[in-house]
Amino acid sequence: MMAVLPISDESIRQAAQLLFRGGIVAFPTETVYGLGADAFNPAALARVFAVKNRPRFDPLIVHIAALEMLETIADLSLLDTAAQKNLAALAAHFWPGPLTLIVPKRDRVPDLATSGLPTVAVRFPAHDAARRLIAAATGAVAAPSANPFGYLSPTRAEHVAEMLGAQVDLILDGGPSSVGLESTVLDLCHGNPRILRPGGTPKEAIEALIGPVLPDTAADTAAADTNAGLVSPGLLQSHYAPHACLVAHNTESLYREPGETGAAFLFFDGASRDAWLSAHANPAGITLAVLSETGTLLEAAAQLFELLHALDRPDITRIHAQLAPEEGLGAAINDRLRKAEGK
């Protein structure tokens, strides 16, 4: 029977023992809750894929708790000099934090974790409990988001319990995720650095450190050929989706949308909600929600999945969501909304 335990030395010890024995554990990170398994145990990894109903061509992210662990997972000698320099700068500046790096893998990493590719996605999370768990286990935990594949990512232990329930051996409850969006994924293996998935580390911050990076247009190409395995998680055109139909709007099209009974409107800021209300007397049967009253991108990102979970209920058939400004974390918010719309 699945247990939900608050973070403590004892619960982390129990979770680490489960990982040693091939179990799967949901645990908090600063981005979203992860569904973790020993990164070196193919049977445990296969169970993660089965519980999530995740296709085998979609690779996992391997989480570490110390920089020294990176070289036991990645063969950094296969990176060129520029990539090695970039990796050192990125790790020093952004780790621990919401940045995943694609690097050449070592043979000890099972092919199942990497979709058979010669590269591996690695992240050093900033959440203290996540690092304590990883360190107490084998030092490397492969963990996608703790949700059914393609559905909204979980930012609370309650979300995991509702979606996966007894299929998980243990859920560690660390409260709400502070970032609320998955990590940014940056490929260092194929020439110029390229963002494959926008996320919790803004592109602008990466470029301020290492110079220009290529945009995530590679996602379209990668997702088109799933037989070869995707380079990164989160590349499919339909992902992060609620059960209700979601429509992503720019500000102008949202203002023109009157809504219908059973609809919900998710505004980026309070000013946008007020402007919509001034144009449309709020009719009965429409639900309004706001990502950030003040239009703060950090708050909006942290609230995105939280509010989408709250709006994804039987009486709501359509969610009209306003896109964020296309800057900083707004790019990651919009990526999630557009992929939710792709369903």
N, C-alpha and C positions, 0 to 999 in steps of 0.2 A: 504494500500500500504506500502510495506516494506521500511524503512528508514535506511540509513547508516549515523551515526553521529560520529564526532570525540569525543574523551574523554573530558568531561568537567563536572563540578558540575551539570549543568542542564541536560546533556544527561544521566548521572548516575541516577539522580533523576527520569527522565522519564522511564528509564529501570527498576528501582526498583518498580515504580508504576505498570508497566506492569506485573512484576512477582507477585505482590500482587493480581492482578486481574486474575491470571491464564494464563498469556501470556508466550511466550517463547522468549528468548533474546540470541543472539550470542554475546560473549564477549571475549576479549583477555586474555590469561594467558601466563606465560613464556614458557609453553610447546607448546600447540596448542590452536586454538580458540575453545571455548566450546559452546554448545547449552544448555542454562540454563533454568531451571524451578524451582519453589518453591519445595523444597525437601519434603514438607509435604502435597502437593496437588496432589492426585492421578490422577485427570482429566488432570492437566497440564503435569504430567509425561507421561500419555498415549499419549498426543499430541507429545511429544518429540519422543517417539517410532514410532509414525505414520509418522512424518515428515522425520525421518531418514530411515524408513522402517527397523527398528531394531528389531530383534527377542526378544520376552519377556524373553527368558532364559538368555539373556546377561545383567548383572546388570550394574547400573550406579554408578558413583563416586559422593559422596556428598562432596561439597566444603564448607569449613568454613572460617571465617575471624578472628576468635579469638580462642585460646586454650580452653577458658571456654565453648565454644559451644560443644566441643567434648563429654562431659559427658551428654549432652541433647540428643545426637544421639546414643552414644555407652554405653553399660552397662559394664564398665571396671571391675566391681566386678567379672565377669565371667571369666576373664583371670587369669591364675595361677601367682604365685609370679614372676617367671622368665619373663613371658610375660609382666607383668606390669612394671618390671624394664627395659626391652628392649624398651617398648613403651615410657617411660619417657625419656630415653636417646636419642632415635631416634627423638622424637618431639622437644627436646631441641636443638639438633644439626642440623637437616635437615628441620625443619619447621620454617618459610614458605619456600617451595621449592618443587621440582618435585619428591616427594615421597608420595605414597598412601599406607595406612595401612588398612589391613583387621582386623576388630575387631567385637565383639558381638554387635548386634544392640538392640536398645530399641523399644518397641512396637509402639511408635509414628511414626517411620519411615515406610512408606507404603511398603507393600510387593513388589509392582511393582518396587520400586527403587532397591530392592535386589534380584530380581528373586525368591522371596519366601523363600530365605535362612535366617537363623538366624544370619547372619553376614552382615556387611555393609562396603563398601570401603569408606575411608575418606581421604581427602587431604586438606591442608592449603596452597593455592597458594602464590607464591612470588610476583605476579604482583599486583602493587598498585591499579590499576583501578578495577581489579577483586575483591580484598578485600573490596574496597569501595562499590562496587555494592552489594556484599553479605551482608555486614554490614547494608546497607541501606534497604535491603529487609528483609527476615525473619531470617537471620543469617546462613542459610543453603540452598545452591543451588545445585541441582543435575544436572550434566552437562557432557554428553559424548562429543566427538569431533563433531564439527559443519559441518558434511559432510554426504552424503548418506552412509548407512552402508556398510562397506567393502571397501570403496574407500579411496583414498589418504586423509590424514588429512590436515586441513587447517592451514596455518601459517600466513595468511593475511586476512583482511576483504574482499578483492576482491575475494579470493577463496570461502568464504562463500556465497557471493552474486551470484557468478557464479553457484555454486552447488545447493543451496537451495532457493535463490531468495525470492519471496514474501511469501513463506511458513513460514518465520521467521518474527516476529512482529517488531524487531529492531535489527540492527547490530551496536555494538560499535566498532569503528575503533581505535585501539591502536597501529597501525603499525605492523611490522613483529615480530613474536615470537622470543625471544632471545635464548631459548633452542632448539625449533624446533622438539622435540620428546616428546611423551607422558611420563607421570611419570612412575617411577619404582613402581610396586605393590608388597608389602611384606605382606605375611600372618602370623599373630601372633596368630592365633586361633587353630592351629592343631599341637601341639608339637613344634618341632624345627622351628624357623623362616624359611620361604621358599619364594624365589622370584618366583612369578607367571608370571610377565611380566618385562623383563629388560627395563630400560628407562633412564630418565634424571639424576637419582642418581646411580652412578656405584656400582656394587656389592662390589668392593674392598673398597670403602669408607664406606659402611655399615658394612662390616666385620671388618674393622679397629676399629669400635666403639663397636660392640656387639659380635664379634667373628664369627665363621663360620656360614653361612646360606646355606640351601639346594638349589640346582639349580632348574631351572624352568621346570624340567621334569614332574612336576605335571600338566603342561599345557596339555600335550598329553592325560593324563588320564581324566582330567576334560572335555576336548573338545569332548571326545568320547561319553559322555553321556549327551547330551544337555537337555534331559527330566528333569533332576534333577536341572537344572540351573547351570550356570558357577559360580565359586567362584569370578572370576575377569573378567573385560573386556579385550579384546585383546588376548583371548586364542584360538580362532578358527585358524585352520591351514591356511586358506585363508583369508587374511585381508590386509588393507593398500595398495590396489592394484590399479594401473592405468588401463585405458581402454586398452592400448597397452599391448601386451604380454611382460612380464619381465623375463629375465633369469639372475640368480645370479651366478657369476663366482668367483673362486679363481684366484689368479694372474696368475698362469700358464695356466689355461684354457682360460682366457681372452686373453692372448698374442697369443694363437693359433687360436682365433676366427677372421676370416677376415671380417666378417660383410657382409651385403647385402644392396642393395639400399632400402632406407626407414628405415634403422636401426639407432639407437642412441647408443652411448657408454657413460656410466657414470663411470668415473674413480674416485678412492679414492683420488689420489694425482697427481700432475703435472708430477712427475717422471714416474709414470705408463703410463700416456698418451704419454709421449715422447718415452718411450720404445716401446709402441705399434706402434707409428708412424714410428719408425726406422725399424720395422719389416714389416709394411704394409703401403705402400704409401697411404695416405688418399684418397680413391676413392670418386668420386662424389656421392652425395646423402646420405652420412653418416654424422651424427651430433655428435660432441664430447662435453662433459661437464665434469667438475671436481668438486668434493665436496670440496676439500681444496688443493690449490696449494702446500702448505707446509706440507700437511699430518697431520694437527692439528685435533684431534678428536672432539674438541668442535666446531670448525668451520664446520667440515663435518656434524655433527649432526644437526646443525642449518640450513644447506643448503639442507638436504636430501629431505624433502617434497617440498621445494621451487623449486628445480631443477626437481623433478619428475613431478610436475605440469607443468613446462615449457616444458618438453619433451613429455608430454601426449597430443599430437596434431594429427590431422588427417593424416598428411603426414609421421608420424612415426609409423611403425607397430610392431617394436620389440625394446626393450630396453635391452642392455647387461650391467649389473651393476656389478662392482667390489666390493667384500666384503671387509670390513675394517679389520684391525688387531683385533683379538678377545680379546680385553682388554678394560677396562674402558667403555666409551661410545660406543666403537666399537661393543660390544655385543648387544646393543640396535639397532644400525644401522643395523647390520646383521639380527637381529630378524625381523625387518620391511622388509628388502629385501627378506628374505626367505619366509615370509608370503605373500608378494606381488607376488612372484613367484608361490605360491601355487594355484593361480587362474587357 
